[in-house]
Amino acid sequence: MEDERSTFRYIRPTSDAQTCHLLLGGQEEELLRVKDTLIKLGAVNVTSPAPPLFTHCFCSFQTPADASNAAAIISDPATYGKIIAKFADATMEKPRPHQQPQPHVLAVESAEECNIPGLSLLLDFVTVEEESALLAEVDTRPWNSLARRKVQHYGRPFNYLARTVDRSSPTDPFPPKCNAFLSRISALPHVQGPLDQLTINDYPLGIGISPHIETHSAFNDTIAALSLGSSAVMIFRRTITNSRKSEDKGEGEGECCRESGNIPREQKALVLPPRSLLIMTGEARLAWAHYIPHRRTDYLVGGRDLPRGPRRVSFTYRKVREKPCTCAYPALCDNQEGSIPPTRMAEKKIAAMPETTSGEEKELQERCYSSTAQSLEDSNVNNVYNAIAPHFSATRFAIWPAVRHFIENITPGGIVADVGCGNGKYFAVRKDLFTAGSDRSEGLAKVAARRLFPAGLPVSEHPRADVVVADGLKLPYRESSCDAVLCIAVVHHMASVKRRISFLEGLLKILVLGGKAIVTVWATEQENMKKVAKWEPLLQTEDGEEGRNDYLVPWHLPMHRVEAMGAAQSAAEAAVDTGKNALVFRRYYHLFEPGELEGLVEQVPGAAVVKGFYDKDNWCVVFQREF
């Protein structure tokens, strides 16, 4: 069976009519198991389950009748498990040259086969027992959460904003077992001098790291990386150039200079087995960018596939540089001709900062990120919804079936927190529940409050609810006070990863043990992708890795609306669209990729994902409090 994503472009249906195409949702094993059945039923194309969650795929048939018949057959849970089949649309596209799939760089199993000067790989550097002891030790210590992975720093902390070590901060001593292996690594003939900095990265299945060269000015000539848990393939690439001004830069930790996309690159791939120690010195460390692709399976020379395990943890030992680097690669060296440009949004923030000592600068940078995220939410979320509340409410009246289903399964007599309740449309879904609504927007909270006393209805028919103005990061409810939580279309308005995680932690805190929450966010997979092209991209990053999928989305408030005058005089900034005779407000949104929301929930201690699913332009997650 061929996977022809390059020729079929699948989208969600644009009408209620049956089509020749199906969107299938389910567990990866179920989707893989049903592929042969789909072919026997006449499928002319079946895609592979899409990363990173691998919970959906598409297929095409000759006629809508064939597609309908296949959907009915594979929806039998007794035979094929819980597979959901929906009609989809697709267009046939001739692949453009740049869309042609690139062949995988096939990996070898020894550093000698890579033939990169300064690269070596020591197999079984630690025993299975030592591996278990190291992982157990670091798992007792707090992890810092980045967008897709967790990290710990020892020695000098690494500053992801400046992409270097913070020499002004106190050193954090190595954990005892990590320190013991430091002595063993430092004694190797490949290693130049004692190593004094350790970064530990915890990668879940399917997650890698973007191409980068460790910053020359930050670390000395030796990088030693111990891989535990799972294998992975690391790819090395070097820009081929005759110019001293060509540069090489990726998006990962310690990155140095930008790559020039039109210059050919030499690439090598090496398998890093569990318990192996990779050492990079000289040319391998200073001139070759390295990265681990985001995927679940790696590809080896000889046609072999190497599935990754559920977790890979890397221990990267380095030596903080004390003198400027004078290496033979000036174009890649930030102490010479190279540079370390900050992230796109951070560049503007840093330029506005006063000159201070490095420690003070770090504090200011961290404070700036916090205040910038809050400022963005105030100006492009809270103020906007205050200005447009009545008009926005008039467009939000339908009860979302997925949310109704969640509410209908709450135990009678339960207390429900509707965090970010908007206009309160879910208050009256169940008369035997009490709903505590809250919203950061005073304008929306006032609209929701009107639902509490509907005109013409007896008190017995009034919703059992109340509403307050409250910040979702500082909820006014007691811990363990709610049986369930609704959080519909809220988290995508949080302007940083840390704030999103803190918000989810607040939801979990108010749940009773065993209580469940449903959270929905806008997805990168929108039914109408043409509208996304009209949104203003906003490149913001807090941890140096994630700067995509942030947008300012317009809201048009017609001039004839009675609230238009008040909105024009509100704190929200608005432009005038004379063609549509409307005020235009811009709302901040972060669109979530598949698996991103689940990944945030998994970083909240005590939260367990019950299910994640896609529905009508949104990713949705139900999670439960376990402790």
N, C-alpha and C positions, 0 to 999 in steps of 0.2 A: 504494500500500500504506500502510495506517495503522499507526503505532506506538502501541499501546494499553496502555502500561505503567500508565496510570492505572486501567484496568479489569481487567487480568490481573495477579495477584500470583503470581510464579513462585517455586517452592522446589524443592530437590532431592527425589528420590523418597523416600517414607516406607515403601515396600515394594519387592519385586522385580518386581511386576506391571508390564506395559506400560501406558503411559498415552497420552493424546492429545497430550502436550506433549514437546518436545525441547529439550535444552540443547546448543547447538552451540559448539564451540571451534575456533579457528584464527586465521590472520592476518586483519586487518581487510579487506584487499582480497578475500580469498577469501570472507569472510562476505557482503560486499556483492555479490559476483559471483553468489552462489548464491541470492539473495533471489527473483529472478524465477522460478527453477526451483521454489522452495518454493511459490510462489503457483500455478504451473501444476500442481503436485502436490496442490493442494487446501488449502494452509495458509490458515487463517482469521485468523491474526495472526502477524506477524513483528516482533520488536523490532529496533531499531538496535543495532549493537555498542556495548557499554557502556564509558564512559570509566573511568579514564584510559588503559588499555592497548588498549581496543577489540578484545579477543581472545575475546569470547563474546557470544552473543545467544540468545534463546529463540524458539520458534515453536509454534503450536498447530494441530491438525487436528480434523476431525469425529470420527474414530474412532482407537483405538489401532492398528488395521491400517494406516490411512493414514499414521500417524506412523512405524510400523515400515518401511513401504515407502519412505517418503521418506528415512529414515535410511540404508537400504541403498543407495539411489541416490546420495545426495550423499557417501557415504563412499568413492566411487571416486576414488583419488588421481590417476589419469590424467586425469580430467575436471575435478574440482573442487579439486584440491590436498589438503593434509593437514587435512581437517576431521573432527573427532571429534564424533560424535552420541551423546548419552545421553538416556534418558528422564528427564523431570522431572515435577513436579506443579504445579498452578496452581489458584487459586481466582478466581472472578469477584467483583469488588468494585465497588460503585457508588462513583464518586469522591466524596469529601467536598469541601465547598467549599474547604477549605484545600489540598486535593490537586490542584485544577485547575491545569494548567500555566500559568504566567505568560507573557504575550507578551514576546518579546525587545524590549529597548530598541534601536531601529534607529539605527545610527550615521550621522552626517553626516561630511563630509570637510573642513570648515573650522571654525575656532573661532568665526567670526562667526555661523554658523548655530546654534551652541549658545546664543549670547546670554547668556553668563555674564560679568559684569564682572571684568576682570583676567585673562581666559583668552586666550592667543594661541598660535598654532602656526606655526612657520617651517619650510617644506618644503625639503628638500635643503640643510640647514644644513651638511652635510659632503658631500664627494664619495665616490664608490665606493672610490677609492684610499685616502682618509683613513679611511673606515670599516674597511677591511681592516687598515690600519696600527694603528688604535686597538685592534681586537680582538686582533691579534697581540701587541701590547704587554702587555695585561692578562693574556693567557693564559700569559705567561712568569712571572707572579707567583702566589703561593699563594692559593687560594680557601678561604674558610671555608664549611663545609657546614651549611646549615639543613635543615629537614625535606624541603623540596621544591625548593629552589633553592640556588645558591651566591652568595656575597657577598664583596666587598672594601670596606674603609673607608680613606679617606685624609683627612688633617686630623685632627680629633678623632674618635675611634671612637664609634660609636653603641652604646649599652647597651640591649639588647633587654629586659633585666629591668626597668630603671627607665624605659625608653622615652624616653630623652633622651641627649644627648651626654655623654661623660665628660670634663669639663673638667680633671680632675686628671691625665689621661694625656698623655704627650708626643704631639705631632702627628706623623703619618706623612706625609712629603712626597708630593705628587702625582707619578705617573709623568710623564716629560717630555712625551709627546704629549697626555696629559690636561691638563697644565698649560698647554700652548699653546692648547688650546681654551677653557680657563678664561678666558684673556685676551680671546678673541673674544666669549665669552658675556657677560663683565662689562662689555664696551663697549656692549652693546645698550641702546637707550633704555628698554626694558621693565624692565631689571634695576636694582635699587636697591642700589648699593654693591658692593664686591668680594666674591666668594663664596670661602669658605675650607674647605668640607667637601664631600667627594665619597663617595657610596655607589654601588657598581657591583653590579647584580644580574644574574645569569645564569639565565634562565627556560627550561627545556626545553619542548618542544611540549606544549600542553595545560595548562600551569601559569600561573596568574596571581597576583594578590595580593589579599588581603581588603580590604574597605572601611576607610578610615582618613583622618583629618586629621593632617597633620604637626604634631607637638606645638608649640603656640604658644610655650611657654617655651624651647624648644630652638633654634628657627630664626627668622630674620628673615622679612620679608614676601615674599621672592622664592624660588621653587622653579623650577629649570630642569632639565628631564629630556630627555636625548638618547637616542633609540631607534635601536639598530643591529641588523642581522641580519634580523629579521622584523617584520612589521606586527602590531599588536594594537589592539583597541578598548578605550579607557578610558571607564568610566562614571562620571559625576559625579552626586551626589545631595545634595539639601539638605532637611533637616527643616523642615517648615512649622509654625511655632509662634508663639504670642503670649506664651509664657511664657519668662521669662529663665532658668528652671531646667530647660528641656528640654535634652537633651544628644544628642550625635552621636558614636558611637564604633564602630569596627570592630575588626578583629583583626590589622591589619597593622603595619608599621613606623611609628613615630612617631605612633601613634594617640593620640587625646585622650580624648573622653568618650563614654559609652554612648548608643546610639540608643534612643529610646522606640519600641517596635515598633508601637504603635497610632496613631502620628501620621503623616498622609499625607506623602509625600516627592515632590519634584519631581526628575525624572531626565533627564539628557542623556547622549548617547554620542558619542564623537569617535574617528575613525580616526587612529592614530598610525603613519604610514608609516615604513619604514626610512629612517634618516638625517635624520629630522625632529627639531626641538627644540620641546618643549612648555614654555611659561612660565606659571606661576601666580603672580599677585600679588593683593593686596587681598582682595576677596570670594571669588574662585576659590580662593585658597590658604587663607584663614582660616575660611571658612564652608561650603565644599562638601567632603564626603567624596568620595574617588575610589578606584576599584578596577578591576582587570582580571579578568574572569570566568575561571574554570578551564574551558577548552573549546578545541577544535581549530579551530573555524570561527566567525567573527564574521559579524554580520548587518547589512547596510547599508540605508539608505533606498532605495526603488526595487526591493526584492526581491532584491538581489544578495547572494551569499554570498562571504565573503573568507576562504579557508583560511589558517591561520597556517603559518609556516615552522618548521623543526626547532629553531631557537634564537633567542631574543630577549635582547639585553643592553641594559640601561638604565644610563645614567650620570646620576645625580641630583646636581646641584650646589646647595649651600645655603650660607647664612651663619649661623654660630653666633650666637645672640642674646646680647648683653652686658647689656641692661637688661630689666626686666620688660615683658611685653606689655601694652599698654593699648588693645587694639583695640576695635572697636564690636560685638564678638560675645562678650560676657562669659560666656554660658552654655556656649560652646564653648572657652573660654580657661582653661587651667589656672593662669594667673597671676591670674585673677579668680574667677569662680564655678564654672568647670569643674574637672575633676580628671583624674588619670591613675592609675586603680586598677591595681595590679600584677596579674599573672596569678593565677588562683584559688589555686594552691598556693604561688606565690611570696609572696603576701600574708601567709601564716602564717609563712613563713621570715623575711621582712623584719621582721615585728613582734617576733620573738625576738632580733633582732640588737642589739648595743649601739650607742649613738650614736658615730659615728666620723667622720673626714673622708671625703669622697666617694671618694678613692682607696682608702682602707682598706676602705670599705664595699663597693666593687666587688670587691676581692679576697676579702672574706668571703662575698659573694654567690656568686661563682664556686666557692669552696671548699665552700659550703653545698650547691650543686647537686651537686657531685661526691660529697660525703659523704652527701647525702640519697639519691642514686641507689644508692650502695653499701649504705647502711643499709636501704633498702627491699628490695634483693635479699637481704641477709643475713637479715632478719626474715621476709620473705614468700616467699622462694624456698629459700635454702640451709638455713636452720633447719627449714623445713617438710619438705623432702625428707629431711633426716636423721631426722626424727621418724616419717615415714610410709613410709620406704623399703621394708620388706618387704611391706606392704599394697599400695603403689603397684606394686611389681614383679609382684605376683600378677595385676594387671590388664593388664600389658603383656607379652604373649607372642606376638602375631601379627606376622609379618614383612610389612611394608608392601610391596605389589607394586612401587610406584614406586622404593622404595629397593633392593629386590632387583634390579630391572632395571638400576639404576645400578651395583650391585656386580658383577653378572654381566658387565658390559662393561669391567671393570678388567683390565689386562694381567696374566696369570699371574705369580706371584712378586712382585707389587707389595706395597708397604707402605701401609696405610690408617690414617689417624688418625680415630678415632671420638670426636669432641669433644662432650662431654655424652652419654656412652655410656649413661647410666642403668643398667639392669640387665644390659647387655651382650648383648642378644638378637641383635645382628647379628654377633657374634664368629664364629659357626660357619657362616655362609651359604656361605663358600668356604673349603675346606681348603688351597687353594694360594695364599692371601694371608696376610700377617701384619697383624693389627689392633692398633694401639696405642690402647687405650681410656683416656679420662680423664673425670673428672666432678668438679665443684666440691663435690658432696655426698659426704662421707665415707661416709654410710649407703648410698647407691646404689653407690658404688665397692666397698664390701664385698660387696654382693649380686652385683655383676658379677664379682668375684674368684672367687666360688664356681663360676662357669661354666668357669673355667680348668682345673679338675680334676674333671670330672663322675664321680660314683661309678659303678663297674661297667664303665667303658669303659677299654680299653687306652690307653696313652700315645699310640699312633699315631692314635687317634681324638679326642684332646683338641684343642680349638681352638688354632690358632697365634695367640695373643694375649697381651697383658698389659694391666694396668690400673693407673693411678695417680690419686691425688687431685690435681687441678690446676685453677687458675683459668683459664678460657678466654681471659682477657685477658693472661695471662702463661704461655703454653704452654711446656712444658719441652723442646720438640723443636728440633733444628737447622733453620736455614733451608734450604729446598729438599730436605727429607729424606723427603717423603711423595709417593707417586704419586697418591693420592686422599684426599679428606676427606669424612667423613659428619658432618653437624651437624643432627640431627633433633630438632625441638621444643625448641630452646634459645634462639635469638635473641629470641623473644617474652618471655623472662624478663629481658632487659636493660632497665633502667629509664630510659634516656635515648638520644637519637639519637646523641650522640657515642660512647657506650659501644657501641652496636650497630655503628657504623662501625669503631671500633677493634677490635672482636671479629672482624669480617669481614676486616680488614687482617691480623690474626693468622693466620686460616685461609689466606689467600693466601700469606703469608710462608713457611709450612712446605711448600707445594706445590712440586714441581719445575716447570720450564717446560713448559707443555702439560698439566700435571696439572689435574684437575677436582674440584670440590667440589659436593655437593648440600646445600642448606639448606632446611629446611621450617619454617613458622611458622603459628600459628593465624590464620585469616582472619576478617574482619568478617562474611563470608557463611557463617554457620553453618546446618547443616541444620535444627536446632531452635532457632529464634530465641527461643522462649519461655524457654529456659534462660538466655539472655543477659540477659533482663529481670530474672532473679533474682540476677544478679551485682552486686557493689557497684562502681559506677563510681568511678574514682580519677582526678581531674583533675590531671595533672602535666604541666608543660612546662618545657623547658630553654631554648628559643630564643624564646619568646614567641608561637609560632604554633600549635604542635600540643599540644592539651590533651585530646584525645578518644581513645577506644578503649583506655583503660587501665582494667583491672578487677582486683578481688580475687575470685578464683574459689574457692568452698568445696570442701574435700575432707573427706568424712566417714569417720572411722576408727571402726568398730564397737567398742563397749566389750568385747565378748567376745574380740577379738583379743588374743593374748598380748603383742603389743607395745604395746597401749594404755596400760598402766601406765607403761612407760618413756617413751612419747611424751608423756604428761601431765606428766612431770617434766623434759622436755627444754627447750631454750632457745626453742623455737617457742611462740608464743602460741596457745592453743586455747580455744574456747568449748565448752559442753556443750549438745547437742541432746537434751533428755530425750525428745522424741517419737520420735526415731530411735535413742535409746540409743547416741549416738556422740559422739566428740570432733570438733569442726569446726575445721579449719585453713584459713587463707586464703592462696592462692597468687597472686602478682602475674603478670599477663599483659598484654601489649600486643597487641591484635588488629590485623592488617595489612590495609590497604585494597588494592584491585587496583593493582599497579604500584609500591607502596611499597617492597617488598623489592628489586625490580629497581633502583629508584632509589638505594637505599643501596649496592648492589653497584657501580653505575656511578660512585659517588663514590670507589671504591677504586682508586688508580692501579695499572695492570697487570692488572686483572680485566676480563674480557669475558663478558657474559651469553650463555650458549649457548642456553638456553631457560627460559621461565617458564611455569608451569601451575598450575591449581587442581585439588586432589584431596582429597576427603573432609574438608571443613572447613578445609583448609590451602592456603596459597599456597606454591609450591615453586619454587626457582631452581637451575639448574645453571650454574656459571660456571667459567671456565678461566683459568689464569695465562698471560699473554702476555709479560710481562717482569718 
